[in-house]
Amino acid sequence: SDEFHLAMARASNCRPLANSLALVLEKLQPVLQIMLRSVSAERLAVCEHDALAAAFASRDATVVVAAIEEHLRVSEEFVIEALSNLDGEVQLPPEMTATRSDPSSVPDGQPPPA
């Protein structure tokens, strides 16, 4: 999954995007490891990534943006569901447990991006 995302970022020829994505993926490793425990998550990732690859192949910016937004929406829902079923099984870093409605829960006091 990381390799797919990094390959897409590198293909953009936008070094800041690729570097930023690498940092985001590094921070998300605890969550990604939780998600990868699920066979359905693996199948979901393959389907989502196939859809993204097809969108990029279309070379239509509107199609690409729509596919990325859908991928983020579906991934967010899956992560929230996976995390809600942990019952304290995994300790996540503070920045990953902050809620959008509670900016004080983020270490630097900044709310997570919407």
Secondary structure, 3 states (H helix, E strand, C coil): CHHHHHHHHHHCCCHHHHHHHHHHHHHHHHHHHHHCCCHHHHHHHHHHHHHHHHHHHHCCHHHHHHHHHHHHHHHHHHHHHHHHCCCCCCCCCHHHHCCCCCHHHCCCCCCCCC
